[in-house]
Amino acid sequence: MTTYGFLGIGIMGKAMVENLLKARFSVNVWNRTGSRCAPLVGQGAVQYQTPAEVVATSDITFAMVSDPAAAEALCFDAGGVLAGITAGKSYVDVSTVDPETSAKIAKAIQDKGGRFLEAPVSGSKKPAEDGTLVFLCSGDKALFDDAQPALDVMGKKSFYFDQIGQGAQMKLVINMIMGSMMTAFGEGLALGDKVGLEMGDIIDVLAQGAINNPMFQLKGPQMANGNFSPAFPLKHMQKDMRLALLLGDEHDQPLFTASAANSIYIKARQEGYAEDDFSASFKVIKKD
């Protein structure tokens, strides 16, 4: 029976581990703030004090952390992932990082005889809870196949791309589109409100047309009611927009719309909305 590890018990990680436990998988867990593991231990997970211990006692270890700096620290710091990697151990990073960070971690894992798969996810809190995430994977194909039972529990679809970095690139492209859509949606709701249209009516009309999508129907009513509880924190969306813009610069691809949207997220962070949901970009768009 495969034993899974999971590093990073945040909004996403907690929900993902809960689904693994519900499927009766054996799961070892670690989080920098150890108390966050307590509810999972109560459901059957085994908690360890360092990432290295989780990796050493697990066949396949997943990690979900906030950004490239956190992913590198998790891997390379004392007591980190690399300290637990030996031949036969497998590491799946589901964090959203830049391709260069992913390649750096992959090489370090492989140099110690381990297997590496990058598998950033498309989806936020609700899909994580429902087990309907989409995994964007690249790296060791055999590990992709071996991890499939866990991926199937946590998600509804897993894509595989040949080259390390392509999973990260796909995630940045997807989140760049989503982040830009959210700011355009916010501007539409704000303009409609200014001219006297009910936001609920705008959302209902959108639902009947070609541009309708689940994000508008989920986030729209929450935005109209002033509910910005974080499913995907705004600070993480701004990080992903920044990484996408850097990717565009590297490949000489202008990203005019994404650049404008990123400016809105930066302003929202400056105004204190970093920990709110990324839909809180609406707060800096809508001015009374």
Secondary structure, 3 states (H helix, E strand, C coil): CCEEEEECCCHHHHHHHHHHHHCCCEEEEECCCHHHHHHHHCCCCEECCCHHHHHHHCCEEEECCCCHHHHHHHHHCCCCHHHHCCCCCEEEECCCCCHHHHHHHHHHHHHCCCEEEECCEECCHHHHHHCCEEEEEEECHHHHHHCHHHHHHHEEEEEEECCCCHHHHHHHHHHHHHHHHHHHHHHHHHHHHHCCCCHHHHHHHHCCCCCCCHHHHHHHHHHHCCCCCCCCEHHHHHHHHHHHHHHHHHCCCCCHHHHHHHHHHHHHHHCCCCCCEHHHHHHHHCCC
